[in-house]
Amino acid sequence: MTYRVNGVCARAVSFDVEDGKVRNIRFDGGCSGNTQGVGLLADGMDVEEVIRRLKGVRCGFKPTSCPDQLAKALEQYQESVKTA
């Protein structure tokens, strides 16, 4: 799934979900070291756990961050699975 992020330097985040676990997290743009780190740390975690840990993380004075946007993308993924 690819999600267009809002309010951050990155343009999008993509990921796969296999057996309820997040895999292959890739940010398009953003702070390379930070987005790679977030992707590697969250890889293999349960979707719910990633959302719980990252939702609400802020970047400076911005109301969101790349980790928060990943959480929002995963929430959108969950909604799409429910309605499918």
C-alpha positions as a Python dict, from the first residue, in 0.01 Angstrom:
ca = {
    (1, 'M'): (0, 0, 0),
    (2, 'T'): (119, 353, -72),
    (3, 'Y'): (-5, 647, 135),
    (4, 'R'): (45, 1013, 44),
    (5, 'V'): (167, 1182, 360),
    (6, 'N'): (70, 1532, 472),
    (7, 'G'): (252, 1799, 671),
    (8, 'V'): (600, 1643, 656),
    (9, 'C'): (905, 1652, 429),
    (10, 'A'): (840, 1304, 288),
    (11, 'R'): (598, 1268, -2),
    (12, 'A'): (468, 917, 61),
    (13, 'V'): (516, 599, 261),
    (14, 'S'): (464, 248, 129),
    (15, 'F'): (454, -82, 311),
    (16, 'D'): (326, -437, 299),
    (17, 'V'): (128, -620, 565),
    (18, 'E'): (183, -995, 598),
    (19, 'D'): (2, -1193, 867),
    (20, 'G'): (-77, -873, 1059),
    (21, 'K'): (285, -757, 1058),
    (22, 'V'): (424, -452, 879),
    (23, 'R'): (699, -523, 625),
    (24, 'N'): (904, -336, 364),
    (25, 'I'): (841, 17, 496),
    (26, 'R'): (975, 277, 252),
    (27, 'F'): (941, 653, 272),
    (28, 'D'): (965, 863, -45),
    (29, 'G'): (1165, 1167, 63),
    (30, 'G'): (1202, 1298, 414),
    (31, 'C'): (1508, 1281, 637),
    (32, 'S'): (1678, 970, 502),
    (33, 'G'): (1839, 847, 824),
    (34, 'N'): (1527, 901, 1032),
    (35, 'T'): (1285, 744, 786),
    (36, 'Q'): (1514, 446, 727),
    (37, 'G'): (1549, 402, 1103),
    (38, 'V'): (1175, 415, 1164),
    (39, 'G'): (1120, 167, 882),
    (40, 'L'): (1378, -78, 1013),
    (41, 'L'): (1259, -53, 1374),
    (42, 'A'): (893, -107, 1282),
    (43, 'D'): (961, -389, 1034),
    (44, 'G'): (804, -711, 1157),
    (45, 'M'): (590, -546, 1425),
    (46, 'D'): (216, -599, 1455),
    (47, 'V'): (18, -324, 1282),
    (48, 'E'): (-158, -232, 1609),
    (49, 'E'): (173, -203, 1796),
    (50, 'V'): (323, 31, 1535),
    (51, 'I'): (13, 251, 1552),
    (52, 'R'): (21, 253, 1933),
    (53, 'R'): (386, 351, 1947),
    (54, 'L'): (401, 607, 1666),
    (55, 'K'): (62, 779, 1659),
    (56, 'G'): (90, 1137, 1783),
    (57, 'V'): (468, 1173, 1746),
    (58, 'R'): (541, 1532, 1643),
    (59, 'C'): (831, 1684, 1449),
    (60, 'G'): (929, 2009, 1615),
    (61, 'F'): (637, 2250, 1603),
    (62, 'K'): (454, 2051, 1333),
    (63, 'P'): (139, 1871, 1445),
    (64, 'T'): (265, 1548, 1281),
    (65, 'S'): (583, 1363, 1179),
    (66, 'C'): (689, 1083, 947),
    (67, 'P'): (633, 823, 1223),
    (68, 'D'): (286, 970, 1289),
    (69, 'Q'): (210, 960, 917),
    (70, 'L'): (309, 592, 909),
    (71, 'A'): (61, 532, 1193),
    (72, 'K'): (-210, 717, 998),
    (73, 'A'): (-129, 512, 686),
    (74, 'L'): (-164, 191, 887),
    (75, 'E'): (-498, 310, 1027),
    (76, 'Q'): (-615, 377, 672),
    (77, 'Y'): (-497, 28, 575),
    (78, 'Q'): (-699, -122, 862),
    (79, 'E'): (-1012, 66, 749),
    (80, 'S'): (-966, -55, 390),
    (81, 'V'): (-939, -416, 510),
    (82, 'K'): (-1257, -381, 718),
    (83, 'T'): (-1458, -249, 424),
    (84, 'A'): (-1320, -493, 166),
}
